[in-house]
């Protein structure tokens, strides 16, 4: 089921689809934690208000998570607790920074350049200059 179609379903269907997508994320968690860079994702996730300053500090600076892999794992845990908004913001960031993983999880090609959560002011910009204008 498409991640993007989740919004058009009933609440019950939406929760079921959300859980299915989180299950897929958990199924590739090992791979995701190896490729994700939490320092790149947290500014966008804070802008979407799915994590706060304390969450960001915990993920990036806590001595409990000395390795990037453990930081990425903690970030996934925090996002899961945030529910649908956490999933949506994570999928948007994954779609932008790791389009191949987005496709693997959703079965769709990445097309989104602006956040559904933030609207036009939430357009992502890549460091290589290929982001949305």
N, C-alpha and C positions, 0 to 999 in steps of 0.2 A: 504494500500500500504506500502511496506517495505521501511523503512528509507534508508537502504543500497542500494536499487535499484534506489533511486533518482538520483544518479550520472550517470546512464546509459540512462537517458531520455533526450529529447530535453529541451532547456532552458525554453520554455513555460510550458511543463509538469513538469519540475523540480520546477519551481516557484509555480505551483499549488500544487504539492506534499508537498513542503516546507510549504506553507500556511495551508494545511490540517494538517500537523504534528504540527505546532504551535497552530492550533485550538484545537487539542487534548491536547497539553500541557496546554493551557488555561483552558480546561475543567476539568483538575485535579490540577489546580494551587493551590487551597486551601490545598490540600493534599501535594503537592510538597513543598510548603513553610514551611510546618510543619516538613518535614523530611530532607530537604536539610541543609547542614552545609556549608555556603559560605566560611568559613575559610579553609575547605578541598578542595573546588573546585577552588578557585581563583588562586593558584599557577599553576595548570595545564592550566587554561584558559589564564593566562598571557603567559605561555610558547607557547601556540598556537597562541598568538598575537591577540586574539579576545577581550581581555580587556587590558588596560594599567595600569600603576601604579596609576594614578589618579582615574580610575574606581575602582580599588581594594581598595584604601584608602577610597573612598566614601562609598562603600558597607560595609567595615569592621569597619570604625571608625567614620562615620558621626553621629552627634547627631540627625539627622533627622530620622535615622533608629536604634533606641536603642535596638530593639528586633531582635533575630535571624530570626524570621518569616518575619519581614519587610525587613531585609537585603537580605533574599532569594528572596523576591518579587522584590526588586530593581535589583538584579543580573539578574533575568529573563527578566526584562524590558531592561536592557543594552544589553543582548545577542540577544534579538529579533531585536534590531536596527542594529546589526552586520550582519544580513542576513544569507546566507547559511553557512558561516564559523562559525558564532555564534551558529547556530542550530547544526551543525556537532560536534563542540567541546563539546557542552552541552550534546548531545546524547552519545558521547563517555564517558564522565565523568559519566553520569547517568548509562550507561551500566556497568561500572566498580563498582561504589559505591552503586548503587541502581538497581540491575538487575531486580528485580520484577517490578519496575516502567517502566524500559526500555521495558520489555516484554508487559506490559499493553499498552504502547503507540504505539509500533511497531508491535506487534503480533509475534515477533521473540525472540528466546532464545539468550541471550548474548553469543557472541563467541569471540569478539574482545579483544585482549590484547595490541595491539599497535595502536597508532593514525594514521588515514589516512592522517591527516594534517601534522604531524611531521615525519612520517616514523619510522624507527627502533629506533631512539633516543627518540621517544615519547612513549615508553612503560610505562604503569602505574605500580606502585608497591604499593600494599596494606601494611598497617602498620602491618597486621598479617602475612606478609611474603608470601602470596598466589598470589602475582602479577606475571606478566610475567617476564621472564628473558631476 
